[in-house]
Amino acid sequence: MKSKLLQVSWHEKQPIWSIDTSPCTGRLLTTGSNGIGRLWSLTIQHTLEYNLQWIADLKGHDGTVNVGRFNPKGNIFRNERGDVHDWIATGSDGGNIVLWEKVTEEESPVGNHKMETEETLERWRIQQVLRKHLQDVLDLQWSCCGRYLVSGSVDNKVIIWDMTHLNATRVMEGHHHFVQGIAVDPLGEYFASQSADRSLRIYQRTKNKSGSFYFPCKKSISKIENNDEKDVFLSQLSKGYLFLDDSHRCMFRRMDWSPDGSFLICPAAQSDIAMEGKDERGNNQQYAAVLFARGHWEAPVFQLLGYDKPAMVVKACPLVFDRTSRTENEMIQLPYNVIFAVATLDTVFLYDIYEPFPIGYVKGMHWQPITDLCWSKDGNYLLVCSIDGYVSVIYFESCELGTVVDISSLIAMHPTTQLVKTENNNEEQLSEITNTRYITQWVIPKPKRIKTK
């Protein structure tokens, strides 16, 4: 594992608030305080030599662009010709969400002097502006099928947008403070929102009497339910809130699902040590991250401890790896290994799901707080962006994380799983997997503390 700061003026040295990689093309998207989203082409060698090429600027917001995300399926729902391009959503101060589409050569305007004089590799235009939020949009996530977009805002609301009709289908009003993080289940059954009101809300896909889907809140988690008084771990957690309040420096609470949907990993948690007072060394390390097993929302399965600053961002590697020479864990029976990263204000910790401690960490890459993480499409490197206006890379050698495993073949072999094809004209299809019980059968929800140091 190697790391390097990419000394490029990404957004005129102004803060970078989000970074994302396209699952379709592998391109890079950054958004910043200069009110612009930028598209890049980035390749990195194992020697950490890199080739960065600017592709285009996405200009259309009036304020800071807090988040930008690629649609995982590209423009499949808006394109009848079959040629798939990237499709992008960006959210900014003021509450606007802008959808961006690439301008093809035959669509390029002949008389537009501004577009002709810009030396961009590609031309992008605003397809639609989604106006429903009343205040700043802090996070966005697409559904796995690419049809839906979920947004969270400073107005305390979560909105589900239908990309087929380009309108808001649901407005969720359960939080009492800023919604700082959104995570959509890769299997299409759940999505989650995390807020500065110290709560995590889980929404589950449900079919009503008319046969259409909606997402009621299945669970709101702020304190842990403890039905077993003998369980010391749960009794300690139940003394206080699980998540931090708004007095901590948490601009975002960007959580993430594991790529198979087995775990939801949440930052901005409060450790049980802090609830008791101090740890055995006399340090008040009150910060943590927690992992919930799919379908088991009563208490976290893991608690990652030892952070001296709040955990802000979680990002799971999009690939899964083999389990050879991995530590056995009685709580997990997944036939593969999941790798994920947790970023505090100044440190990035790397974990795999079977090890009790981080497999590595990098500290001091940036001079100001970290804001977002993203993995490359092939899982070879992790990109980190910061308020200081720079991006750094953590690079992994070949097979350093393990041998990549085709998760679809493992799922297909499981007797409770059925795979179906996603048809473009099937408006109700949200996931390629119709039965998700195989995940809950592979995870035993028994809580355990895991320290990072």
Buried (B, 14 or more C-beta within 10 A) or exposed (E): BBBBBBEBEBBEBBBBBBBBBBBBBBBBBBBBBBBBBBBBBBEBEEEEEBEBEBBBBBBBBEEBBBBBBBBBBBBBBBBEEEEBBBBBBBBBBBBBBBBBBBBEEEEEEEEEEEBEEEEEEEBBBBBBEBEBBEBBBBBBBBBBBBBBBBBBBBBBBBBBBBBEEBEBBBEBEBBEBBBBBBBBBBBBBBBBBBBBBBBBBBBBBEEEEEEEBBBEEBBBBBBBEBEEEEBEBBBBBBEBBBBBEEEBEBBBBBBBBBBBBBBBBBBBBBBBBBBEEEBEEEEEBBBBBBBBBBBBBBBBBBBBBBBBBBBBBBBBBBBBBBBEEBEEBEBBEBBBBBBBBBBBBBBBBBBBBBBBBBBBBBEEBBEEBBBBBBBBBEBBBBBBBBBBBBBBBBBBEEEEBBEBBEBEEBBEEBEEBEEEEBEBEEBEBBBBBBBBEBBBEBBBBBBBBBBBB
